[in-house]
């Protein structure tokens, strides 16, 4: 496409998004004298419910070179363990000291490290990005590697490319990658060998509520750091198909709130300043706004030639379930991208109808995921998790508790290609069921909760036939529940992303997203945001719409900067909150 046409395409993307909304709250409505936000007890439950945010991205890990295989049959029985270790050490010295990215055919399925869905065969392969070097098959899934690169099967490894050359990442890699960062931290420390990989990421935001909302003119910040250790047991001890992962998370929110009757409220939270229920910033965590936790601790094993994959332990279910951000299976690695969108708003990372139920960033949970991958077009997976999040417990801080509160999820999906240039697409559908007696937003107990969701994406246009993934991508989401524990009971979202929008900036991306949710109509549904305040109503707004625009710029390998503009015409924490204009400047560092 000529450079001028590329600029026109990006302009149409922005114009299209702008034309999708009408400001229903253009005229400010008088607010009650005590209008304020307190998130110390965000829901009227006996267990002090904490609202949960979730994000989803794709950072592609840097695998390490496999140690030379040792044929144990060449060792005499009487040589003993000492001789075996001596032989192993001698052969290990033949390796290069610096880890290298293996060929895709070398790593096979068992070296798979990360899935943009975060999961175990939960849909299409992630793919990676731009590089066409077939010798650098990046490993981004939990399934079978595709020799010579390529997207792999559902839930399998991604395309063959240098993970540091990805032409885009999602807005929050902490929410969409089962393994974080690029592995450069381990390279620098010299520990990336014999199946060990050490990596991580940092995300830092500056958020300004420019006008409207609850805190016009206020600025807050937040920062997230994750350190990730992965051990490939096949490389380390010849345990075929085994992986072990552990992650530590540190988050800190900072900045003032707004003052109502001499009391400062809405501190440390950009979504609180805007008055948004669904959240324009997915990085915003609930209280406490400074937290350190064991984020993940899991073991993963494959069976039956990678057709069955099991992971058990503490993990992030939004990696595996209802993850619209994961890329598709593609045959040509140059057509792959690491994430469908880089949008920052929360709904793209967790369906708002599941906010009170589904663990994820920042509240992970202990559980089991089993994925069946019969062929490269379909998958079926089941998840069973500690469900105490639904009763207001912070599962991110706690170990497993199996006390009658359980979350069950079942998801199936398929992927395809269209037209002569094989434009990839995917679709997934799932249901969830939460057990236990739950305190509803109206203060009454209810037995369990259920819901469903849909998601999909489709490549619409290749700028050049399968050239570095550049072109236009669309995505959509839907969710529904009648559970009284959920503030959002119906949700629909869609968006567009363009990769390589500006001449000579092929590794940048831009996009637009829209999220629309209808709120719980119970008269007490909004009391969680304004406890102990004498409001004229404790009802939520009838609906909330979030529009977001972003441009993600790659500055250097593993370093991105992303300005983001959000408009919320009808923030729903309380009826009549003025429409909010918010800006976010995000920096992402993968290491």
C-alpha positions as CSV (number, residue, x, y, z in Angstrom):
1,X,0.0,0.0,0.0
2,X,1.4,3.5,-0.8
3,X,2.4,5.5,2.2
4,X,-0.4,8.0,1.6
5,X,-3.0,5.2,1.7
6,X,-1.5,3.9,5.0
7,X,-2.1,7.2,6.6
8,X,-5.7,7.3,5.2
9,X,-6.4,3.8,6.6
10,X,-5.2,4.9,10.1
11,X,-7.3,8.1,9.9
12,X,-10.4,6.1,8.9
13,X,-9.8,3.9,11.9
14,X,-9.9,6.9,14.2
15,X,-12.9,8.5,12.5
16,X,-14.8,5.2,12.6
17,X,-14.3,5.0,16.3
18,X,-15.2,8.6,16.9
19,X,-18.5,8.2,15.1
20,X,-19.7,5.3,17.2
21,X,-21.0,7.2,20.3
22,X,-23.4,9.9,21.3
23,X,-22.8,11.7,24.6
24,X,-25.9,10.9,26.5
25,X,-24.6,12.8,29.5
26,X,-23.4,16.0,27.9
27,X,-25.4,18.1,30.4
28,X,-23.9,17.7,33.9
29,X,-26.3,16.5,36.5
30,X,-26.3,17.8,40.1
31,X,-24.5,15.4,42.3
32,X,-25.3,14.6,45.9
33,X,-23.3,16.5,48.5
34,X,-21.6,13.3,49.7
35,X,-20.8,11.8,46.3
36,X,-17.6,10.0,46.9
37,X,-15.9,6.7,46.2
38,X,-14.5,4.3,48.8
39,X,-12.9,1.1,47.6
40,X,-11.9,-0.2,51.0
41,X,-15.1,-2.3,50.9
42,X,-16.1,-2.4,47.2
43,X,-19.2,-4.7,47.7
44,X,-21.8,-5.1,50.5
45,X,-20.8,-8.6,51.4
46,X,-20.0,-10.1,54.8
47,X,-16.6,-11.0,53.3
48,X,-15.6,-7.6,52.0
49,X,-15.8,-8.2,48.3
50,X,-12.9,-6.9,46.3
51,X,-13.6,-6.0,42.6
52,X,-11.2,-7.8,40.3
53,X,-9.6,-6.4,37.3
54,X,-8.0,-8.4,34.5
55,X,-5.9,-7.5,31.6
56,X,-4.4,-9.8,28.8
57,X,-0.6,-9.1,25.7
58,X,1.8,-11.1,24.3
59,X,5.5,-10.9,25.2
60,X,7.4,-13.7,23.6
61,X,9.9,-15.5,25.7
62,X,13.4,-16.2,24.6
63,X,14.0,-20.0,24.8
64,X,17.4,-21.4,25.6
65,X,19.6,-23.9,23.8
66,X,19.0,-27.5,24.7
67,X,21.8,-29.3,26.5
68,X,23.4,-32.1,24.6
69,X,21.4,-35.2,24.9
70,X,23.0,-38.1,26.8
71,X,22.4,-41.7,25.8
72,X,22.2,-43.5,29.2
73,X,22.5,-46.8,27.5
74,X,26.2,-46.0,26.8
75,X,26.9,-46.0,30.5
76,X,27.8,-49.3,32.1
77,X,25.6,-50.3,35.0
78,X,28.5,-50.3,37.5
79,X,29.6,-46.8,36.6
80,X,27.2,-45.3,39.1
81,X,25.9,-41.8,39.6
82,X,29.3,-40.2,40.0
83,X,30.4,-41.4,36.5
84,X,27.1,-40.3,35.0
85,X,27.4,-36.8,36.4
86,X,31.1,-36.6,35.3
87,X,30.1,-37.7,31.8
88,X,27.2,-35.1,31.7
89,X,29.6,-32.3,32.8
90,X,32.1,-33.2,30.2
91,X,29.5,-33.0,27.4
92,X,27.9,-29.9,28.8
93,X,31.2,-28.0,28.4
94,X,30.8,-28.4,24.7
95,X,27.9,-26.0,24.7
96,X,28.2,-22.3,24.0
97,X,28.1,-20.3,27.1
98,X,25.5,-17.8,26.0
99,X,21.9,-19.3,25.5
100,X,20.5,-19.1,22.1
101,X,17.0,-19.4,20.6
102,X,16.6,-22.9,19.2
103,X,15.1,-23.9,15.9
104,X,11.4,-24.7,16.1
105,X,12.0,-28.3,15.1
106,X,14.7,-28.6,17.8
107,X,12.4,-27.5,20.7
108,X,9.5,-29.7,19.7
109,X,6.3,-29.4,21.6
110,X,7.8,-29.8,25.1
111,X,9.8,-26.6,25.0
112,X,6.7,-24.5,24.5
113,X,6.7,-21.6,26.9
114,X,3.9,-19.2,26.5
115,X,0.4,-18.9,25.0
116,X,-1.2,-15.6,24.4
117,X,-4.3,-17.0,25.8
118,X,-1.9,-18.0,28.6
119,X,-3.3,-21.4,28.4
120,X,-3.2,-25.0,27.5
121,X,-4.4,-25.3,24.0
122,X,-7.0,-22.7,24.5
123,X,-7.5,-21.7,20.9
124,X,-5.4,-20.6,18.0
125,X,-1.7,-20.4,18.1
126,X,-0.3,-17.1,19.3
127,X,2.1,-16.5,16.5
128,X,4.8,-13.9,16.9
129,X,5.8,-11.1,14.7
130,X,7.8,-9.8,12.1
131,X,11.1,-11.6,11.6
132,X,11.3,-14.1,8.8
133,X,14.3,-16.0,10.2
134,X,13.2,-19.6,10.3
135,X,16.0,-20.4,12.6
136,X,14.5,-18.4,15.4
137,X,11.3,-20.3,16.1
138,X,9.9,-18.5,19.0
139,X,8.1,-20.8,21.5
140,X,4.8,-19.3,22.5
141,X,2.3,-22.1,23.4
142,X,1.6,-25.3,25.2
143,X,1.3,-27.6,22.2
144,X,3.2,-29.0,19.3
145,X,5.9,-26.9,17.7
146,X,5.7,-26.4,13.9
147,X,9.0,-27.3,12.3
148,X,10.4,-24.4,10.4
149,X,8.1,-21.9,12.2
150,X,4.6,-21.1,11.5
151,X,1.7,-20.6,13.9
152,X,1.3,-24.2,15.1
153,X,-2.0,-25.8,16.2
154,X,-4.5,-24.5,18.6
155,X,-2.7,-23.8,21.8
156,X,0.6,-24.6,20.2
157,X,3.8,-22.7,19.6
158,X,3.8,-19.6,17.6
159,X,5.5,-18.4,14.4
160,X,9.2,-18.5,13.8
161,X,10.5,-15.2,14.7
162,X,12.8,-13.4,17.2
163,X,10.6,-12.6,20.2
164,X,12.4,-9.2,20.5
165,X,11.2,-8.3,17.0
166,X,7.5,-8.6,17.6
167,X,5.7,-5.8,15.8
168,X,3.2,-5.3,18.6
169,X,2.4,-6.4,22.1
170,X,-0.8,-6.2,24.1
171,X,-1.4,-3.4,26.5
172,X,-0.7,-5.5,29.5
173,X,1.6,-8.5,29.1
174,X,1.0,-9.4,32.7
175,X,-2.5,-10.4,31.9
176,X,-2.1,-12.3,28.7
177,X,1.2,-14.3,28.9
178,X,1.7,-17.4,30.8
179,X,5.4,-16.6,30.7
180,X,6.5,-13.0,31.0
181,X,9.2,-11.0,29.2
182,X,11.8,-11.9,26.7
183,X,14.3,-13.9,28.9
184,X,17.0,-11.2,28.7
185,X,17.2,-11.0,32.5
186,X,18.4,-14.6,32.5
187,X,20.8,-13.9,29.7
188,X,22.4,-11.0,31.6
189,X,22.7,-13.0,34.8
190,X,24.0,-16.1,33.0
191,X,21.3,-18.5,34.3
192,X,19.5,-19.3,31.0
193,X,20.8,-22.8,30.4
194,X,19.7,-26.4,30.8
195,X,16.0,-25.6,30.6
196,X,16.1,-22.5,32.9
197,X,14.7,-19.2,31.7
198,X,14.4,-16.0,33.8
199,X,12.5,-13.0,32.5
200,X,10.1,-10.4,33.4
201,X,8.4,-7.1,32.6
202,X,7.6,-3.6,33.9
203,X,4.6,-1.5,33.0
204,X,4.3,2.1,34.2
205,X,1.4,4.5,33.6
206,X,0.6,8.1,34.0
207,X,-3.2,8.6,34.0
208,X,-5.0,12.0,33.7
209,X,-8.7,12.5,34.1
210,X,-8.8,15.6,31.8
211,X,-12.5,16.4,32.2
212,X,-15.7,15.0,33.7
213,X,-15.9,11.9,35.8
214,X,-15.5,12.2,39.6
215,X,-12.0,13.8,39.7
216,X,-11.6,16.2,36.8
217,X,-8.0,17.5,36.4
218,X,-6.5,14.8,38.7
219,X,-3.6,12.6,37.8
220,X,-2.6,9.2,39.2
221,X,0.0,6.6,38.4
222,X,0.6,2.9,38.7
223,X,3.5,0.5,38.1
224,X,3.6,-3.2,37.8
225,X,6.7,-5.5,37.8
226,X,6.7,-9.3,37.3
227,X,9.7,-11.6,37.5
228,X,9.2,-15.0,35.9
229,X,11.1,-18.3,36.2
230,X,10.4,-21.2,33.9
231,X,12.1,-24.6,34.0
232,X,11.8,-26.9,31.1
233,X,12.0,-30.3,32.8
234,X,12.8,-32.2,29.6
235,X,15.9,-30.1,29.0
236,X,16.9,-30.3,32.7
237,X,16.2,-33.9,33.6
238,X,14.8,-35.6,30.5
239,X,11.2,-35.4,31.8
240,X,9.3,-35.4,28.5
241,X,6.6,-32.8,28.2
242,X,7.1,-31.2,31.7
243,X,7.2,-27.5,32.5
244,X,7.4,-25.7,35.8
245,X,6.7,-22.0,36.2
246,X,6.7,-19.5,39.0
247,X,6.1,-15.7,39.0
248,X,6.3,-12.9,41.5
249,X,4.2,-9.7,41.2
250,X,4.6,-6.3,42.6
251,X,2.1,-3.5,42.0
252,X,1.9,0.0,43.3
253,X,-0.7,2.7,42.6
254,X,-0.1,6.3,43.6
255,X,-1.6,9.7,43.3
256,X,-4.3,11.8,45.0
257,X,-8.0,11.5,44.7
258,X,-10.8,14.1,44.9
259,X,-12.2,15.7,48.1
260,X,-15.8,15.5,49.1
261,X,-16.8,17.2,52.4
262,X,-13.2,17.4,53.4
263,X,-12.5,13.6,52.8
264,X,-10.2,12.6,50.0
265,X,-11.6,9.7,48.0
266,X,-10.7,7.8,44.9
267,X,-7.0,7.8,45.6
268,X,-4.5,5.7,43.6
269,X,-7.1,4.5,41.1
270,X,-7.6,6.0,37.6
271,X,-10.9,4.1,37.1
272,X,-12.2,5.6,40.3
273,X,-11.4,9.2,39.2
274,X,-13.4,8.5,36.0
275,X,-16.3,6.8,37.9
276,X,-16.1,3.8,35.6
277,X,-17.4,0.4,36.5
278,X,-15.9,-1.6,33.6
279,X,-12.6,0.3,33.7
280,X,-10.7,2.2,31.0
281,X,-7.4,1.1,32.5
282,X,-6.8,-2.6,33.0
283,X,-3.6,-2.1,35.0
284,X,-5.6,-0.5,37.9
285,X,-5.7,-3.0,40.7
286,X,-8.1,-3.0,43.7
287,X,-7.1,-2.4,47.3
288,X,-4.5,-2.7,48.6
289,X,-2.9,-0.4,46.1
290,X,0.5,-1.6,47.0
291,X,0.8,-5.4,46.8
292,X,3.5,-8.1,46.5
293,X,2.4,-11.7,45.9
294,X,3.3,-15.1,44.5
295,X,1.4,-14.6,41.2
296,X,1.9,-18.1,39.7
297,X,3.2,-21.5,40.7
298,X,2.2,-24.3,38.3
299,X,3.2,-27.5,36.7
300,X,2.3,-28.4,33.1
301,X,2.4,-31.8,31.4
302,X,1.5,-33.0,27.9
303,X,0.2,-36.5,27.0
304,X,-0.7,-38.5,23.9
305,X,1.6,-36.7,21.5
306,X,0.5,-33.3,22.7
307,X,-3.2,-34.0,22.2
308,X,-3.9,-33.6,25.9
309,X,-2.4,-30.9,28.1
310,X,-2.8,-30.5,31.8
311,X,-1.7,-27.7,34.1
312,X,-2.1,-27.7,37.9
313,X,-1.3,-25.1,40.4
314,X,-1.7,-21.3,41.0
315,X,-2.3,-19.6,37.7
316,X,-4.3,-16.9,35.9
317,X,-7.5,-18.3,34.4
318,X,-8.0,-15.4,32.0
319,X,-4.9,-16.7,30.1
320,X,-6.9,-19.8,29.2
321,X,-10.5,-18.7,29.1
322,X,-12.3,-16.0,27.1
323,X,-9.1,-14.6,25.8
324,X,-9.8,-12.7,22.6
325,X,-6.2,-11.4,22.4
326,X,-4.6,-14.6,21.3
327,X,-3.5,-14.7,17.7
328,X,-4.5,-17.4,15.2
329,X,-2.8,-20.4,13.6
330,X,-1.0,-19.2,10.5
331,X,1.2,-21.2,8.1
332,X,3.5,-18.3,7.2
333,X,5.4,-16.9,10.2
334,X,5.6,-13.5,8.5
335,X,1.8,-13.2,8.7
336,X,1.8,-13.7,12.5
337,X,1.3,-11.1,15.2
338,X,1.7,-11.5,19.0
339,X,-1.6,-10.0,20.1
340,X,-4.8,-9.0,18.4
341,X,-4.9,-5.6,20.1
342,X,-2.9,-3.4,22.4
343,X,-5.9,-1.6,23.8
344,X,-5.6,-0.7,27.5
345,X,-9.2,-0.9,28.8
346,X,-10.2,-3.7,31.1
347,X,-13.0,-5.4,29.2
348,X,-10.6,-6.8,26.5
349,X,-8.7,-8.6,29.3
350,X,-11.7,-9.9,31.3
351,X,-15.3,-9.9,30.3
352,X,-17.1,-7.4,32.6
353,X,-19.9,-9.9,33.3
354,X,-17.2,-12.1,35.0
355,X,-15.4,-9.4,37.1
356,X,-16.7,-10.7,40.4
357,X,-16.1,-14.3,39.5
358,X,-13.1,-15.1,37.3
359,X,-9.6,-14.9,38.8
360,X,-6.9,-13.3,36.8
361,X,-4.6,-10.2,37.0
362,X,-4.1,-9.4,39.8
363,X,-5.9,-12.1,41.8
364,X,-4.7,-15.4,40.5
365,X,-6.1,-18.7,41.9
366,X,-5.2,-22.3,42.4
367,X,-6.8,-24.8,40.1
368,X,-6.6,-27.3,37.2
369,X,-6.9,-26.8,33.4
370,X,-7.3,-29.7,31.0
371,X,-7.2,-29.1,27.3
372,X,-7.9,-31.5,24.5
373,X,-6.5,-30.6,21.0
374,X,-7.7,-33.2,18.5
375,X,-6.6,-31.3,15.5
376,X,-5.2,-28.0,14.3
377,X,-8.7,-26.4,13.9
378,X,-10.5,-27.2,17.2
379,X,-10.0,-27.4,20.9
380,X,-12.0,-28.1,24.1
381,X,-10.9,-27.2,27.6
382,X,-12.1,-27.4,31.1
383,X,-11.0,-25.4,34.2
384,X,-11.6,-25.9,37.9
385,X,-10.5,-23.2,40.3
386,X,-10.7,-22.0,43.9
387,X,-13.9,-19.9,43.7
388,X,-13.5,-17.8,46.8
389,X,-13.1,-14.7,44.8
390,X,-16.8,-14.7,44.3
391,X,-17.3,-14.3,48.0
392,X,-14.9,-11.3,48.2
393,X,-11.7,-13.1,49.2
394,X,-8.4,-12.0,47.6
395,X,-7.2,-15.3,46.1
396,X,-4.0,-13.6,44.8
397,X,-2.7,-13.4,48.4
398,X,-3.9,-16.8,49.6
399,X,-3.1,-20.4,49.0
400,X,-5.7,-22.9,47.9
401,X,-9.0,-23.1,49.8
402,X,-11.5,-25.8,48.8
403,X,-14.4,-25.0,51.0
404,X,-17.4,-25.4,48.7
405,X,-16.7,-22.3,46.6
406,X,-15.6,-23.6,43.2
407,X,-15.4,-22.1,39.7
408,X,-16.0,-24.4,36.7
409,X,-15.3,-23.2,33.1
410,X,-15.9,-25.0,29.8
411,X,-14.8,-23.6,26.5
412,X,-14.6,-24.8,22.9
413,X,-13.2,-23.0,19.9
414,X,-12.2,-23.3,16.3
415,X,-10.1,-21.3,13.7
416,X,-10.0,-21.0,10.0
417,X,-8.7,-19.1,7.0
418,X,-10.6,-17.1,4.3
419,X,-10.1,-16.1,0.7
420,X,-7.1,-16.7,-1.5
421,X,-4.7,-15.0,0.8
422,X,-5.7,-17.1,3.8
423,X,-6.9,-14.4,6.2
424,X,-7.0,-16.2,9.6
425,X,-9.9,-16.1,12.0
426,X,-11.1,-17.7,15.2
427,X,-14.2,-18.1,17.4
428,X,-14.7,-19.4,20.9
429,X,-17.6,-19.9,23.2
430,X,-17.8,-20.8,26.9
431,X,-19.9,-21.2,30.0
432,X,-19.1,-20.8,33.7
433,X,-20.6,-22.0,36.9
434,X,-19.8,-20.7,40.4
435,X,-20.8,-22.8,43.4
436,X,-21.5,-21.7,47.0
437,X,-23.8,-19.3,48.8
438,X,-23.0,-15.9,47.5
439,X,-23.9,-12.4,48.9
440,X,-25.6,-10.4,46.1
441,X,-25.3,-6.7,45.6
442,X,-28.7,-6.4,47.2
443,X,-27.4,-7.9,50.4
444,X,-29.3,-11.2,49.9
445,X,-27.8,-14.6,49.6
446,X,-28.1,-16.5,46.4
447,X,-27.1,-20.1,45.5
448,X,-24.3,-20.1,42.9
449,X,-24.0,-18.1,39.7
450,X,-23.8,-18.9,36.0
451,X,-23.0,-17.1,32.8
452,X,-21.7,-17.5,29.2
453,X,-19.4,-15.7,26.8
454,X,-18.4,-15.5,23.1
455,X,-15.3,-14.1,21.4
456,X,-13.8,-14.0,18.0
457,X,-11.4,-12.2,15.6
458,X,-10.7,-12.0,11.9
459,X,-7.9,-10.7,9.8
460,X,-9.6,-8.2,7.3
461,X,-6.7,-7.0,5.2
462,X,-3.1,-7.8,4.5
463,X,-1.1,-4.7,3.5
464,X,1.1,-6.9,1.5
465,X,0.5,-10.6,1.1
466,X,1.5,-12.0,4.5
467,X,4.2,-9.4,5.1
468,X,5.2,-9.1,8.7
469,X,1.6,-9.3,9.8
470,X,0.9,-5.7,8.6
471,X,-2.7,-4.9,8.0
472,X,-6.1,-4.7,9.6
473,X,-7.6,-7.0,12.3
474,X,-11.0,-7.0,13.9
475,X,-12.2,-8.6,17.2
476,X,-15.5,-8.9,19.2
477,X,-16.7,-10.1,22.6
478,X,-20.0,-10.8,24.3
479,X,-21.0,-11.9,27.8
480,X,-24.2,-12.5,29.7
481,X,-25.2,-13.4,33.3
482,X,-28.2,-12.9,35.5
483,X,-26.2,-13.3,38.7
484,X,-26.8,-10.6,41.3
485,X,-23.2,-10.6,42.3
486,X,-22.2,-9.1,38.9
487,X,-22.4,-5.3,38.4
488,X,-22.4,-5.8,34.6
489,X,-25.0,-8.3,33.4
490,X,-24.7,-7.9,29.6
491,X,-21.6,-6.9,27.6
492,X,-20.6,-6.4,24.0
493,X,-17.3,-5.2,22.7
494,X,-15.5,-4.9,19.4
495,X,-12.4,-3.2,17.9
496,X,-10.0,-2.7,15.1
497,X,-6.2,-2.9,15.1
498,X,-3.8,-1.8,12.3
499,X,-0.3,-3.2,12.3
500,X,2.4,-1.1,10.6
501,X,0.2,2.0,10.1
502,X,2.9,4.6,9.2
503,X,5.6,4.3,6.5
504,X,8.9,3.0,7.9
505,X,7.2,2.2,11.3
506,X,6.3,-1.4,10.5
507,X,6.6,-2.5,14.1
508,X,4.1,0.0,15.5
509,X,0.4,-0.5,15.8
510,X,-2.7,1.5,16.4
511,X,-6.3,0.7,17.3
512,X,-9.7,1.5,18.5
513,X,-12.0,-0.4,20.9
514,X,-15.6,0.0,22.1
515,X,-17.0,-1.6,25.2
516,X,-20.7,-1.4,26.1
517,X,-22.3,-2.9,29.2
518,X,-25.7,-2.9,30.8
519,X,-25.6,-2.7,34.6
520,X,-27.3,-4.6,37.3
521,X,-30.7,-2.8,37.9
522,X,-30.9,-3.6,41.6
523,X,-31.4,-0.4,43.6
524,X,-28.5,-1.3,45.8
525,X,-26.1,-2.4,43.1
526,X,-24.0,0.8,43.4
527,X,-23.7,0.9,47.1
528,X,-20.3,-0.8,46.9
529,X,-18.7,2.3,45.6
530,X,-20.2,4.7,48.1
531,X,-20.5,3.0,51.5
532,X,-21.6,5.1,54.5
533,X,-22.6,8.0,52.2
534,X,-26.1,9.4,52.2
535,X,-26.8,9.3,48.5
536,X,-30.1,10.0,46.8
537,X,-29.7,6.6,45.2
538,X,-27.3,3.6,45.5
539,X,-28.2,2.4,42.0
540,X,-25.7,2.1,39.2
541,X,-26.1,3.9,36.0
542,X,-28.2,2.0,33.5
543,X,-25.3,1.4,31.2
544,X,-21.7,2.3,30.5
545,X,-19.8,2.8,27.2
546,X,-16.0,3.1,26.9
547,X,-14.3,4.2,23.7
548,X,-10.5,3.9,23.5
549,X,-7.9,4.8,21.0
550,X,-4.2,4.0,21.2
551,X,-0.9,4.1,19.3
552,X,1.8,1.7,20.3
553,X,5.4,2.7,19.3
554,X,8.3,0.3,19.5
555,X,11.4,2.3,20.7
556,X,13.8,-0.6,20.9
557,X,13.9,-4.3,21.4
558,X,11.5,-5.1,24.2
559,X,10.7,-1.4,24.9
560,X,7.4,0.2,23.9
561,X,5.6,3.5,24.6
562,X,1.9,3.8,24.2
563,X,-0.4,6.9,24.5
564,X,-4.0,6.1,25.0
565,X,-7.1,8.3,24.9
566,X,-10.4,7.1,26.5
567,X,-13.9,8.6,26.5
568,X,-16.6,7.4,28.8
569,X,-19.8,9.3,28.0
570,X,-21.8,7.7,30.9
571,X,-19.6,6.4,33.8
572,X,-21.9,4.0,35.7
573,X,-20.7,4.1,39.3
574,X,-23.6,6.4,39.9
575,X,-26.3,7.9,37.7
576,X,-25.5,11.3,36.3
577,X,-21.7,11.3,36.5
578,X,-20.4,13.6,33.7
579,X,-18.7,12.0,30.7
580,X,-15.0,11.5,31.4
581,X,-12.1,12.2,29.1
582,X,-9.0,10.3,30.2
583,X,-5.4,10.0,28.8
584,X,-2.9,7.3,29.7
585,X,0.8,7.3,28.8
586,X,2.1,3.8,29.2
587,X,5.7,2.4,29.1
588,X,6.3,-1.3,28.6
589,X,9.7,-2.9,29.2
590,X,10.1,-6.6,28.5
591,X,13.3,-8.2,29.9
